[in-house]
Amino acid sequence: MELPPFELERWLDEYESDADLMLAESGVRSLPADRFDLNVGELGYVIPTDGSPEFRAKIAERYSRSPEEVVLTCGTQEADYLTFMSLLSEDDHSVVISPTYQSLKSVPAAIGDVTSVPSEPPNWELPVDAVAEAIQPETQLVVLTNPSNPTGKYLDPETMDALYDLVAENDAYLLVDEIYRMLADDPHPPAASLGPRAISTAGVSKSYGLAGARLGWVVADTDVANTVRKWKDYTTISPPLIGHHIAQQALGEQESEILEANRAHAKANRERVAEFADRYDLDWFEPTGVNGFLTVPDGFDNGKEFCRTLFEEESVVLAPGDVFGYPNRFRIGFGLHTDELKEGLERVGRHIEQYI
Ligand SMILES: Cc1ncc(COP(=O)(O)O)c(C=O)c1O
């Protein structure tokens, strides 16, 4: 199995550490560790290694599933990866909704075959008929992020029901990465609650501002969950003990306070980005979460040129749409502290004005 370089990560690696302002982070600003109890006693494994039964039971409840159907992982990235490893082999086909977070396409494409089905700007609707057309007898998975990274589109429950029915009729699985779901003001029921043919992955990195906790999960029927457990023995054995302890508090007694603050923060910053997009006449779609996928301003050949010159002249990092296969766009992450966002938008605006 050969994986291509992860273009977004390579881009960030090149520019992030030297820049004044980072407007390419896709999550909400991080929470300080000292708001949590950090005392875990001895630094051993989480036992059992798929997460504590009490925590798995709490997560399972949210999906109307049983604790056996939940496996805790080192972040959502691992949850997605293990799901692909568990479900796909060389002869299998996946349908991937684009644009998307690269691993959700690159991993299934490295194992088997992939057909991309684009969601449609300006509102990033997903044509379910196009998904139906892309399904083949070998199709094992239909994959998407909801809310989407990078577009911020949050597909409505009717579309998700239609997708689920389509996938179930074809004896495939629907894999939905829902890492941004809890940033919605009123989250829809999660995918795994739709039925046994849907799999949800998620974690605390983005909606909760806890990327350093490295805690995610897969919710899938027992057969798939058990295969995920089998694969996980070869990757990280157990989730991180400290991350597990922090995530229990974040999804427990601290949850409503964290989510209320994060949603209010996202809303206030989103309004600033909407004004910015309007001022510079860039395509703006009201996203759920903290990512906007805007058109590249006139005067630049593509997203990479715009983002590279912005870094060189204003020391601000954005993510070029090229890394998502959309070179006429760029992704702005507006989950950062508001004073940094204000300063960042001023610099981006100055850069655009120089080239008009
Ligand atoms: C859709 C999606 N899934 C997974 C990840 C990685 O998540 P984690 O930090 O929980 O591993 C990201 C990070 O940007 C993402 O956007």
The ligand as an SDF file (V2000), in Angstrom:
LIG
                    3D

 16 16  0  0  0  0  0  0  0  0999 V2000
  -12.2630   15.7220    8.9430 C   0  0  0  0  0  0  0  0  0  0  0  0
  -11.0900   15.4970    9.8590 C   0  0  0  0  0  0  0  0  0  0  0  0
  -10.9070   14.2970   10.4230 N   0  0  0  0  0  0  0  0  0  0  0  0
   -9.8760   14.0530   11.2400 C   0  0  0  0  0  0  0  0  0  0  0  0
   -8.9490   15.0190   11.5330 C   0  0  0  0  0  0  0  0  0  0  0  0
   -7.8380   14.7070   12.5060 C   0  0  0  0  0  0  0  0  0  0  0  0
   -8.4510   14.6160   13.7630 O   0  0  0  0  0  0  0  0  0  0  0  0
   -7.7000   14.2360   15.1210 P   0  0  0  0  0  0  0  0  0  0  0  0
   -6.9260   15.4160   15.5580 O   0  0  0  0  0  0  0  0  0  0  0  0
   -8.8450   13.9140   16.0540 O   0  0  0  0  0  0  0  0  0  0  0  0
   -6.8730   13.0380   14.8170 O   0  0  0  0  0  0  0  0  0  0  0  0
   -9.0840   16.2970   10.9690 C   0  0  0  0  0  0  0  0  0  0  0  0
   -8.0830   17.3480   11.1940 C   0  0  0  0  0  0  0  0  0  0  0  0
   -8.0770   18.3960   10.6030 O   0  0  0  0  0  0  0  0  0  0  0  0
  -10.1930   16.5400   10.1200 C   0  0  0  0  0  0  0  0  0  0  0  0
  -10.4010   17.7430    9.5790 O   0  0  0  0  0  0  0  0  0  0  0  0
  1  2  1  0
  2  3  1  0
  2 15  2  0
  3  4  2  0
  4  5  1  0
  5  6  1  0
  5 12  2  0
  6  7  1  0
  7  8  1  0
  8  9  2  0
  8 10  1  0
  8 11  1  0
 12 13  1  0
 12 15  1  0
 13 14  2  0
 15 16  1  0
M  END
$$$$
